Amino acid sequence: MGPQKAVRMPRYFFMVREGDYTSYHSDGIELPDIGAVQLEATKSTGELLRELDHPIEAGSDWRMEVADEARRPIFSLHVIAKCHQ
């Protein structure tokens, strides 16, 4: 049996948008499928929110967005802050 050819995993690009501010993960991350993309986005969102040094103000827009190799959006998580007073 000859050497097996390595299968290249697709690369996904993660961005955080908070109001007018956007932060890109420039190199992207190789992941096997959409389930792995959703899990990585969910875990990363939790970590980023835990590390915030400021509150998310009511009415602000905070999003984790994921794009594929063609930079097409494929998944997003939105955090919505509301005051109920």
DRENTIGU-608309 format. One record per residue (C-alpha): z, x, y negated; residue in one letter. Coordinates in steps of 0.1 Angstrom, whole numbers, padded with zeros to 4 digits, always signed. Layout:
BEGIN
ZXYA...
This chain:
BEGIN
+0000+0000+0000M-0010+0014-0034G+0010+0015-0066P+0016-0019-0081Q+0002-0026-0115K+0028-0034-0141A+0025-0069-0155V+0028-0069-0193R+0051-0096-0207M+0042-0114-0238P+0058-0103-0271R+0076-0128-0293Y+0086-0124-0329F+0119-0138-0343F+0125-0147-0379M+0155-0161-0398V+0148-0182-0428R+0176-0190-0452E+0163-0207-0484G+0137-0184-0499D+0149-0154-0478Y+0131-0144-0446T+0142-0117-0422S+0117-0105-0396Y+0122-0086-0363H+0091-0064-0369S+0086-0050-0334D+0090-0083-0315G+0106-0087-0281I+0089-0089-0247E+0101-0120-0227L+0087-0136-0195P+0084-0172-0205D+0093-0200-0230I+0127-0206-0213G+0137-0170-0220A+0124-0173-0256V+0146-0204-0261Q+0177-0187-0246L+0172-0156-0267E+0167-0176-0299A+0199-0197-0291T+0220-0167-0283K+0207-0147-0314S+0214-0177-0336T+0250-0180-0324G+0255-0142-0330E+0240-0143-0365L+0260-0174-0375L+0292-0158-0363R+0285-0127-0383E+0277-0145-0416L+0298-0133-0445D+0291-0164-0466H+0291-0202-0459P+0260-0221-0453I+0260-0244-0483E+0254-0282-0479A+0218-0290-0484G+0206-0254-0476S+0179-0246-0450D+0188-0221-0422W+0163-0216-0394R+0156-0193-0365M+0119-0193-0358E+0099-0177-0330V+0062-0169-0330A+0039-0157-0302D+0017-0126-0303E-0009-0145-0324A+0020-0152-0348R+0018-0190-0341R+0051-0207-0343P+0063-0218-0308I+0100-0226-0312F+0126-0231-0339S+0163-0239-0343L+0175-0256-0375H+0211-0255-0388V+0218-0284-0411I+0249-0284-0433A+0260-0316-0449K+0290-0327-0469C+0303-0362-0460H+0324-0369-0490Q
